């Protein structure tokens, strides 16, 4: 992140940046992360709007988009900072949500097995940790049908575009 832009942030914006430090994010639970995610998202949207409005107004003054680009550097940098913060919070929120989902799933499976009245060997299996799913993408088999459908959809979209342009 650009240190000059970070130092020029207002106090509430700086506080928001400090709240999204990795050490701070580790201490938050899912609800707190959701609230922080919303606040960072609003700040990011605000700065993107400021940049876009300023850029569009500068085009009229300067007469070209390329010439007005240089004038909006600070606004672009602030929007970029908040975009990075949002991605950081989103990643942590995904990790915490996945962990909570896995815990809830394990609890429900254990309750279902207990309600079923399984023997001691089934209870021992229930106590084992669930295997960690692979991060690799699963192979997708196509017989040509999926591709054919996609081609047909694209062809229909081209036809509709041609009709609309008449």
N, C-alpha and C positions, 0 to 999 in steps of 0.2 A: 504494500500500500504506500501511496505517496505521503511521506512524512509532512510535507508542507501543507497539504490539504487536510491531513489529520489534525494538525495544529491549528488550522483555521476553523474547525468545526465549533458550533455553539456548545454550551455546556450540556444541554439535554442530548445532543447528538453524540458528544464525547462519552457521556454516561452510557448510551446505547452501545457504542463501540466497546467500552470496557466490559459490559455485560455479556458480550459475545466472545470473549476470550475463551479458549479451550478449557482452561482450568475452571472458569466460572460455569461453563456449560455442563461440565461433569456433575456438578452439584444439584442441577435442576431436575425435577421430575417431569413427567409427560405434560401435565396441565400447565406448569410454569413455562415449559418450552413452547407450548402452543401459544400462550399469551405473548411471549417474547417474539415468536415467529410473526405474529400479527403486527406487533409494533414495528419490527424491522421492515416488514413488507409495506406498511404504510409510509415509512420514511423513504424507502426505495422508490415507491410510486410518486411521492412528492417531488423528489429530486429529478426523477425522469421527466415529470411534467414541467418542472422549472426549466430543464435543459431544452425540451422540445419547444416550449413556448418562446423561450429566448432565441432559439435558433430560427424559428419561423419568423419572428419579428425582425431579426437581423438580416434576413434575406431581403426584405423590403428596403432596408436602409442601404445595404451594400450593393444589392443588385444581383448577387449570385450565391448559390449555396456553398460553393467551395470557398469563397472569400469570407463567409460568415462562420465557417467551421472553426477558425482559429480563435474567434472571440468567445466561444463557448467552452473553452478547455476546462476551466474550474468547475463549471456545472457538470460537465461530462465526468470529471474525476470524482466528484462527490457521488454521482449516481453509480459509478463503478464501485466505489467503496461500499456502498450499501448493498449493491448486488452481491458482492463477495461475502458480506456479513450474512445476507439472507441464505446463501448457499451453505455457509458454515452451520447456521442454526438448523437448516433443513436436514442436513446430514445427521446431526446429533439427534434431531427429533425422529428420524427414521430408525436410528439405532435403538433408541429408547422404546419406540412403539413396537418394534420387532421383538425386543426382549419381553415387553409386557404381553404381547400376543402369544409368545411361546409359553410364558408362565401360565397364562389363563388357559391355554389349550391343554397343558399338562395337568392342571388342576381338574379340568372338566373330564379328561380321560380317566384320571384317578377316581373321581367321584362316580363315573359311569361304571368302572370296573368294581368299585366297592358296592355299588347298588346292585350289581349283577350277582354278587356273592361269590366271587371267584375264590379258589383255594389259595394256599400260601405260595404256590409256585407262580400263580398269576399276579399276586400282590408283589412278589419279588421283581417280576418283569416290569410292573408299573412303576416301581421305584427307580429303575434304571433311567439314566439321562437319555433324552431323545437324541438321535444322531443329528449332527449338524448338516444341513442341506448344502449341497455343492454350489459354488458360486458360478460354475460354468453354465452356459446356456444349453438347454436341451436341444438335441438335433431335431429338426423338423423335416418330416418326410412329405414330399409333394409328388403327386402323380401327374402333374400338369393341370389338374383341375383348379387349383388355387390360382395358378398363373393365368389360366384361361379366364377365370372369373375377373381377375384384376384387369386383364386386357380388355374385357368386355365393358367393365365399368369405365375405364379410361376412354374407350371409344364413345360410349354414351355421353360422357362429359364433353368431349370434343364436339359431338353433334349438337348438344345443348348450347355450347358457346357459339357455334356457328349460327344457330337460330337466334340467339339473343343479340348478335351483332347486326342482324338485318334491320 
